[in-house]
């Protein structure tokens, strides 16, 4: 029986490994192969999008090309199966989306199957994103290292059985498996955070009674604790997040999220707790920081007991696309009956940015400045050069 995830994974591996040092394909499929490819359900003929741009980005981030390809199996060891190079993390919803992790945990591969999202990223977001990342080495936007799209249509993509577009991005949970094995007793926690003040039908219509638990489980998480930082750490975090979200607002993106990771000692009370530096995994590629400390590798808390990582994810929903406009119209119509306000996907990009920044700042507890997190008025409308 054909395994869907395995076929998609093999397609991704082939696309990344079958390129030269410039990111160009080593060979082109024959006319006959392209013809037979029309009948594939899960096998995808993928090509790299703007490979020169991503090559330049990876070089800027000091990601060695050989080590990058090794994450996708270019140095397979004897007896290692190709299907083990990418580990499937399950399908995400009903859109045909898939999620993989490289076997060394360095990278995640996420499909972007919806046309209005992948077209926005490819045609409008990609170049501003690359320029921003080069100008901001410490950016909190997730580092995307490749973008793949189908070069030939197939039965599977037409029927929505296999996703046509994929992004490769860094895995900020890198080191978690190694940490579990080394016996140091480090506890890993993560949250996918969005402003919860918006209207979410799954939660707010009939008190959530009409939505299944599986559907509600895909809602944004809530972080009921504090991130403990020094004043300098907090100010730098705010300044960088303002720059990153300004780019997203300028591109009219909404519904992005803050992925927060917390590492802490899991030893019982009364036993010695490891210091912050001991919680950090080795700074191996691709996680050599642009200059310590780094939110990508780990930011040590003000009390030295925790380490935080953070990244802004999923900036593919643009307010000006036809799909987004349709959703906005539907929500406005619903609000005539039961006024609930905007959803995160129908809010204005400037307003979403302001709520997002407010959410992030209110999570922070600054050592010696207990009122810091409350001074969040008009965070998204600050003039920037």
C-alpha positions as CSV (number, residue, x, y, z in Angstrom):
1,X,0.0,0.0,0.0
2,X,1.3,3.5,-0.9
3,X,2.2,5.5,2.1
4,X,1.1,9.1,1.6
5,X,3.6,10.7,4.0
6,X,6.5,8.6,2.8
7,X,5.8,9.6,-0.8
8,X,5.6,13.3,0.0
9,X,8.8,13.1,2.2
10,X,10.7,11.4,-0.7
11,X,9.6,14.1,-3.0
12,X,10.9,16.8,-0.7
13,X,14.2,15.1,-0.2
14,X,14.7,14.6,-3.9
15,X,14.0,18.3,-4.7
16,X,16.5,19.5,-2.1
17,X,19.3,17.0,-2.9
18,X,19.0,17.0,-6.7
19,X,20.4,20.5,-7.0
20,X,23.9,22.0,-7.6
21,X,25.6,24.5,-5.4
22,X,23.6,27.3,-7.0
23,X,20.3,25.6,-6.2
24,X,19.6,24.6,-9.8
25,X,18.2,21.1,-10.7
26,X,20.9,18.7,-11.8
27,X,18.6,17.3,-14.5
28,X,15.2,17.8,-16.0
29,X,12.5,15.1,-16.0
30,X,11.8,13.7,-19.5
31,X,8.6,14.4,-21.3
32,X,7.5,10.8,-20.7
33,X,8.1,11.1,-16.9
34,X,6.2,14.3,-16.8
35,X,3.3,12.7,-18.6
36,X,3.1,9.8,-16.2
37,X,3.5,12.2,-13.3
38,X,0.1,13.6,-14.1
39,X,-1.4,10.4,-12.6
40,X,0.5,10.5,-9.3
41,X,-1.5,10.8,-6.1
42,X,1.2,11.5,-3.6
43,X,4.5,11.8,-5.4
44,X,5.3,15.4,-6.1
45,X,7.6,16.9,-8.8
46,X,9.0,19.7,-6.7
47,X,11.3,22.5,-7.5
48,X,13.1,25.2,-5.4
49,X,11.6,28.7,-5.6
50,X,14.1,31.6,-5.8
51,X,17.0,29.2,-5.0
52,X,19.5,32.0,-5.4
53,X,17.7,34.1,-2.8
54,X,17.6,31.3,-0.2
55,X,21.2,30.3,-1.0
56,X,22.2,33.9,-0.1
57,X,20.1,33.8,3.1
58,X,21.7,30.5,4.2
59,X,25.1,31.9,3.5
60,X,24.3,35.0,5.5
61,X,23.1,32.8,8.4
62,X,26.4,30.8,8.1
63,X,24.6,27.6,7.2
64,X,27.0,25.3,5.4
65,X,25.5,23.9,2.2
66,X,27.0,20.4,2.8
67,X,25.7,20.3,6.4
68,X,22.3,21.6,5.3
69,X,21.9,18.8,2.7
70,X,23.2,16.3,5.2
71,X,20.1,17.0,7.3
72,X,18.1,15.7,4.3
73,X,20.1,12.6,3.8
74,X,23.0,13.4,1.5
75,X,25.3,11.4,3.8
76,X,23.0,8.4,4.3
77,X,24.7,5.8,6.5
78,X,24.7,2.1,5.5
79,X,21.3,0.5,6.3
80,X,19.6,3.8,6.9
81,X,16.3,4.0,5.1
82,X,15.3,7.0,3.1
83,X,11.9,7.2,4.8
84,X,13.7,7.7,8.1
85,X,15.3,11.0,7.0
86,X,12.1,13.0,7.4
87,X,9.9,12.1,10.3
88,X,6.2,12.8,9.7
89,X,4.6,14.8,12.5
90,X,1.0,14.2,11.3
91,X,-1.5,15.9,9.0
92,X,-2.7,19.3,10.1
93,X,-6.5,19.7,9.6
94,X,-8.5,19.1,6.5
95,X,-6.5,21.2,4.0
96,X,-4.0,18.5,3.1
97,X,-1.3,20.1,5.1
98,X,1.7,18.0,6.2
99,X,4.5,18.5,8.7
100,X,7.9,16.8,8.8
101,X,11.1,17.1,10.9
102,X,14.5,16.1,9.7
103,X,16.0,13.2,11.6
104,X,18.7,15.4,13.2
105,X,15.9,17.8,14.4
106,X,17.5,20.8,12.7
107,X,14.7,21.7,10.3
108,X,10.9,21.5,10.0
109,X,9.1,21.2,6.7
110,X,5.6,22.5,6.6
111,X,3.3,22.5,3.7
112,X,1.4,25.6,2.6
113,X,-1.3,24.1,0.5
114,X,-3.8,27.0,0.2
115,X,-3.2,29.0,-2.9
116,X,-4.0,32.4,-1.4
117,X,-1.3,31.8,1.3
118,X,1.5,30.3,-0.9
119,X,0.9,32.9,-3.7
120,X,1.1,35.8,-1.2
121,X,4.4,34.5,0.3
122,X,5.9,33.8,-3.1
123,X,4.8,37.0,-4.9
124,X,4.6,39.6,-2.2
125,X,6.3,38.6,1.0
126,X,9.4,36.7,0.0
127,X,11.7,39.6,-1.1
128,X,10.7,42.0,1.7
129,X,11.2,39.0,4.1
130,X,14.7,38.3,2.8
131,X,15.7,42.0,2.9
132,X,14.4,42.3,6.4
133,X,16.3,39.2,7.6
134,X,19.6,40.4,6.2
135,X,19.1,43.8,7.8
136,X,18.1,42.2,11.2
137,X,20.4,39.3,12.2
138,X,18.6,39.0,15.5
139,X,15.1,39.0,14.0
140,X,12.4,36.9,15.7
141,X,10.8,35.9,12.4
142,X,11.4,32.2,11.9
143,X,14.3,31.5,9.5
144,X,12.9,30.0,6.3
145,X,15.7,28.2,4.4
146,X,13.9,27.0,1.3
147,X,10.5,27.2,-0.5
148,X,9.4,24.4,-2.7
149,X,6.5,24.2,-5.3
150,X,5.2,21.6,-7.7
151,X,6.6,22.2,-11.2
152,X,4.0,19.8,-12.7
153,X,0.4,19.3,-11.8
154,X,-0.7,15.9,-10.8
155,X,-3.9,14.1,-9.9
156,X,-3.0,14.3,-6.2
157,X,-2.5,18.1,-6.2
158,X,-5.6,18.7,-8.2
159,X,-7.7,16.6,-5.8
160,X,-6.1,18.1,-2.7
161,X,-4.5,14.8,-1.7
162,X,-1.0,16.1,-1.7
163,X,0.2,19.7,-0.9
164,X,1.7,21.6,-3.7
165,X,3.9,24.0,-1.7
166,X,6.3,23.5,1.2
167,X,8.6,25.7,3.3
168,X,11.7,24.5,5.1
169,X,12.4,26.4,8.4
170,X,14.5,26.1,11.5
171,X,13.3,24.0,14.4
172,X,13.6,26.1,17.6
173,X,12.9,22.9,19.6
174,X,16.3,21.8,18.3
175,X,18.1,20.0,21.1
176,X,15.0,18.7,22.9
177,X,15.6,15.0,22.0
178,X,19.3,15.3,23.0
179,X,18.3,16.9,26.3
180,X,16.0,14.0,27.1
181,X,18.7,11.5,26.5
182,X,21.5,13.2,28.5
183,X,19.8,12.8,31.8
184,X,20.2,16.4,33.0
185,X,16.6,16.7,34.0
186,X,15.7,19.7,31.8
187,X,12.0,20.3,31.2
188,X,10.9,21.6,27.8
189,X,7.6,23.5,27.4
190,X,6.2,25.3,24.4
191,X,3.2,27.5,23.5
192,X,1.8,28.8,20.2
193,X,0.4,32.2,21.1
194,X,-2.0,34.7,19.5
195,X,-4.1,37.5,21.0
196,X,-7.0,35.6,22.6
197,X,-9.2,38.8,22.7
198,X,-10.4,38.1,19.2
199,X,-13.6,36.3,18.3
200,X,-13.0,32.6,17.7
201,X,-16.1,30.8,16.5
202,X,-14.8,27.5,17.8
203,X,-14.7,29.0,21.3
204,X,-17.3,31.8,21.3
205,X,-20.3,30.4,19.4
206,X,-22.6,28.6,21.8
207,X,-19.8,28.4,24.3
208,X,-17.8,26.1,22.1
209,X,-20.5,23.4,22.2
210,X,-20.8,23.2,18.4
211,X,-17.1,22.5,17.9
212,X,-15.3,19.2,18.4
213,X,-12.4,18.9,20.8
214,X,-10.1,18.2,17.9
215,X,-11.1,21.5,16.3
216,X,-10.8,23.5,19.6
217,X,-7.4,21.9,20.2
218,X,-6.1,23.9,17.2
219,X,-6.9,27.2,18.9
220,X,-4.0,29.4,20.1
221,X,-2.5,28.4,23.5
222,X,-2.6,30.6,26.6
223,X,0.5,31.4,28.6
224,X,-0.5,31.9,32.2
225,X,3.0,32.6,33.6
226,X,5.6,35.3,33.1
227,X,8.9,35.6,31.1
228,X,11.4,36.8,33.6
229,X,13.9,39.2,32.0
230,X,16.3,42.0,32.9
231,X,15.3,45.5,31.7
232,X,17.9,45.4,28.9
233,X,16.6,42.0,27.7
234,X,13.0,43.3,27.7
235,X,13.8,46.5,25.9
236,X,15.7,44.6,23.2
237,X,12.9,42.1,22.8
238,X,10.3,44.8,22.4
239,X,12.4,46.8,19.9
240,X,13.0,43.7,17.7
241,X,9.5,42.6,17.8
242,X,8.3,46.1,16.8
243,X,10.6,45.9,13.8
244,X,9.5,42.4,12.8
245,X,5.8,43.1,13.2
246,X,6.1,46.4,11.3
247,X,7.3,44.4,8.3
248,X,4.3,42.1,8.6
249,X,1.9,45.0,9.0
250,X,3.4,46.7,5.9
251,X,2.8,43.5,3.9
252,X,-0.8,43.4,5.3
253,X,-0.2,40.1,7.1
254,X,-2.3,39.0,10.1
255,X,-2.9,35.9,12.2
256,X,0.8,35.2,12.8
257,X,1.8,33.7,16.2
258,X,4.6,33.8,18.7
259,X,6.0,30.4,19.4
260,X,7.5,30.4,22.9
261,X,9.8,27.7,24.3
262,X,10.8,27.5,28.0
263,X,13.5,25.3,29.4
264,X,13.7,24.8,33.1
265,X,15.2,22.4,35.6
266,X,12.8,19.6,36.4
267,X,14.6,18.4,39.6
268,X,12.5,18.2,42.8
269,X,12.6,21.1,45.3
270,X,15.5,20.9,47.7
271,X,18.0,19.6,45.1
272,X,20.5,21.8,43.3
273,X,19.1,23.5,40.2
274,X,21.4,23.8,37.1
275,X,22.3,27.3,36.1
276,X,21.0,28.9,32.9
277,X,24.1,28.0,30.9
278,X,23.7,24.3,31.7
279,X,20.2,24.3,30.3
280,X,21.5,25.4,26.9
281,X,22.1,22.7,24.2
282,X,25.3,23.0,22.2
283,X,25.5,25.8,19.7
284,X,25.7,23.5,16.7
285,X,24.7,24.6,13.2
286,X,22.2,25.8,12.2
287,X,21.8,27.4,15.7
288,X,25.0,29.3,16.1
289,X,23.6,32.6,17.3
290,X,24.3,35.9,15.5
291,X,25.9,37.1,18.7
292,X,25.0,35.8,22.2
293,X,22.5,36.1,23.8
294,X,20.0,35.0,21.2
295,X,16.3,34.2,21.3
296,X,17.0,31.5,18.7
297,X,19.5,29.6,20.9
298,X,18.2,30.6,24.3
299,X,17.8,33.7,26.4
300,X,18.6,33.1,30.1
301,X,16.1,34.4,32.6
302,X,16.9,37.2,35.0
303,X,17.1,34.7,37.9
304,X,19.2,32.2,35.9
305,X,16.7,29.4,36.4
306,X,15.0,29.3,33.0
307,X,15.9,29.7,29.3
308,X,13.6,31.0,26.7
309,X,13.4,30.8,22.9
310,X,10.9,32.6,20.7
311,X,10.0,32.9,17.0
312,X,7.2,34.6,15.0
313,X,5.5,32.0,12.8
314,X,2.8,31.6,10.1
315,X,2.8,35.0,8.4
316,X,1.0,33.8,5.3
317,X,-2.5,35.2,5.7
318,X,-2.8,38.6,3.9
319,X,-5.8,40.8,4.4
320,X,-6.1,41.9,0.8
321,X,-6.5,38.4,-0.7
322,X,-9.9,37.4,-2.1
323,X,-10.2,34.6,0.5
324,X,-9.5,37.0,3.4
325,X,-11.9,39.5,2.0
326,X,-14.6,36.9,1.8
327,X,-14.0,35.8,5.4
328,X,-14.2,39.4,6.5
329,X,-17.5,39.8,4.8
330,X,-18.9,36.7,6.4
331,X,-17.8,37.8,9.9
332,X,-19.3,41.3,9.4
333,X,-22.6,39.6,8.4
334,X,-22.5,37.4,11.5
335,X,-21.8,40.4,13.7
336,X,-25.1,41.9,12.6
337,X,-26.8,39.0,14.4
338,X,-24.4,38.4,17.3
339,X,-21.9,41.1,17.7
340,X,-18.6,39.5,18.6
341,X,-16.0,41.8,16.9
342,X,-13.3,40.8,14.4
343,X,-11.5,37.5,14.2
344,X,-7.7,37.4,14.1
345,X,-8.0,36.6,10.3
346,X,-10.3,39.6,9.6
347,X,-8.7,42.3,11.7
348,X,-6.8,45.2,10.1
349,X,-3.1,44.4,10.0
350,X,-2.2,47.5,12.1
351,X,-4.7,46.6,14.8
352,X,-3.6,42.9,14.8
353,X,0.0,44.1,15.3
354,X,-0.9,46.3,18.2
355,X,-2.8,43.5,20.0
356,X,0.0,41.1,19.3
357,X,2.6,43.4,20.7
358,X,0.5,44.1,23.8
359,X,0.1,40.3,24.3
360,X,3.8,39.8,24.1
361,X,4.8,42.7,26.4
362,X,2.2,41.7,29.1
363,X,3.9,38.3,29.4
364,X,7.1,39.9,30.5
365,X,8.2,40.4,34.1
366,X,11.1,42.8,34.4
367,X,13.4,42.5,37.4
368,X,13.1,45.6,39.5
369,X,10.4,47.2,37.3
370,X,7.0,45.5,38.1
371,X,5.0,48.1,36.1
372,X,7.0,47.6,32.9
373,X,4.5,45.1,31.3
374,X,1.6,47.5,31.8
375,X,3.1,50.3,29.7
376,X,1.9,48.9,26.4
377,X,-0.3,51.6,25.0
378,X,0.0,52.2,21.2
379,X,2.9,49.8,20.8
380,X,2.0,49.1,17.2
381,X,1.9,52.7,16.1
382,X,5.3,53.9,17.2
383,X,7.1,55.8,14.4
384,X,10.2,54.0,13.1
385,X,12.9,55.2,10.8
